[in-house]
Amino acid sequence: MGTNRVVVRFKNGSIKKGSTNDFFPNKAMFHLKSATGEVLDIQTEELKSVFFVKNYQGDKDRRDDYSDAIPGGGRKIQVTFFDDEILIGYSQGYSPNRSGFFVVPADLKNNNERIYVINSATKKVTVL
């Protein structure tokens, strides 16, 4: 498995950036290597989401469009987190009975390639 650039967002609001090569949706923990080389044990259930990113900079002023169609992307959904952040994208594997699910953003110009959402951090998931 290759190394992935990720931004992890915790339920408590904190954020960490780094890379991982051992994230799996069915595992309770993975390792995050920071830019300084520090390796952290990340407990998945403490997270809100894991963003697999193109780069670490992003653009905070950019507004997502969410109108792109993702062929083969699954159902278009809207995720509302407990902190009221909203994410719109496509998911092939959403199930409220799993610990989490992947979402591909419905905006192809977004910095996120895919996002792993932790179900316990969501308030509501709506099929659009």
C-alpha positions in Angstrom: 0.0 0.0 0.0 1.3 3.5 -0.9 1.6 6.5 1.3 -1.4 8.8 1.5 -1.4 12.6 2.4 -4.1 13.0 5.0 -5.6 15.7 7.2 -7.3 14.2 10.2 -10.0 16.1 12.0 -10.8 15.1 15.5 -14.2 15.3 17.2 -12.8 17.9 19.6 -12.0 20.2 16.8 -8.2 19.7 16.5 -6.5 18.9 13.2 -3.4 17.1 12.3 -1.7 16.8 8.9 0.7 14.1 7.8 0.9 10.9 5.8 -0.2 7.3 6.5 0.4 4.0 4.8 -1.7 1.8 7.2 -5.2 3.3 7.3 -7.9 0.8 6.8 -11.6 1.5 7.4 -12.1 -1.6 9.5 -9.2 -0.9 11.9 -9.5 1.0 15.1 -6.1 2.6 14.8 -3.6 3.8 12.2 -0.3 5.7 12.2 0.2 9.3 11.1 3.7 10.6 10.2 3.9 14.4 10.7 6.0 16.7 8.6 8.6 16.7 11.4 8.8 12.9 11.2 6.9 12.3 14.4 4.8 9.1 14.2 1.4 9.3 16.1 -1.0 6.6 16.9 -4.4 7.8 15.8 -7.5 6.2 17.3 -10.2 6.2 14.6 -13.1 6.6 17.0 -11.6 9.9 18.3 -11.9 11.3 14.7 -14.6 13.2 12.8 -13.1 12.4 9.4 -9.9 11.6 7.5 -9.3 13.7 4.4 -7.2 12.2 1.7 -5.8 15.4 0.1 -4.0 16.4 -3.1 -1.9 18.9 -1.0 -1.7 20.3 2.5 -2.3 24.0 1.6 -5.9 23.9 0.3 -7.8 27.1 -0.2 -9.9 28.3 2.8 -11.5 31.0 0.7 -12.7 28.7 -2.1 -16.4 27.8 -2.1 -17.3 24.2 -3.2 -19.7 23.9 -6.1 -20.9 20.3 -5.4 -22.5 20.0 -8.9 -20.1 17.6 -10.5 -21.4 14.1 -11.3 -19.1 11.3 -10.4 -19.7 8.3 -12.7 -19.7 5.1 -10.7 -19.5 7.1 -7.5 -22.6 5.7 -5.9 -25.3 7.6 -4.2 -25.1 11.4 -3.8 -25.4 12.2 -0.1 -25.2 15.1 2.3 -23.5 14.5 5.6 -24.2 16.8 8.5 -21.7 16.5 11.3 -22.5 17.2 15.0 -20.6 20.5 14.6 -23.0 21.5 11.8 -20.3 21.2 9.0 -21.9 19.9 5.8 -20.2 17.7 3.3 -21.8 16.7 -0.1 -20.4 13.9 -2.2 -20.9 10.4 -3.5 -20.7 7.2 -1.5 -20.8 3.6 -2.5 -20.6 2.2 1.0 -22.7 4.3 3.3 -24.4 2.3 6.0 -25.4 3.6 9.4 -24.4 0.2 10.9 -20.7 0.5 10.0 -18.1 2.6 11.8 -17.6 4.8 8.8 -17.7 5.3 5.0 -15.9 6.9 2.2 -17.2 10.0 0.3 -15.9 11.4 -3.0 -16.6 15.1 -3.0 -19.1 16.3 -5.6 -16.7 19.0 -6.6 -13.8 17.7 -8.6 -11.8 20.9 -8.1 -11.9 20.3 -4.3 -8.6 19.6 -2.6 -9.9 16.3 -1.2 -9.6 13.2 -3.3 -11.8 11.3 -0.9 -13.0 11.5 2.7 -13.5 8.8 5.3 -16.4 9.9 7.6 -16.7 8.4 11.1 -20.4 7.6 11.6 -20.4 8.5 15.3 -19.4 12.1 14.3 -22.5 12.6 12.1 -25.8 14.1 13.0 -27.6 13.2 9.8 -26.9 11.6 6.4 -29.3 12.3 3.6 -29.5 10.8 0.2 -29.9 13.6 -2.4 
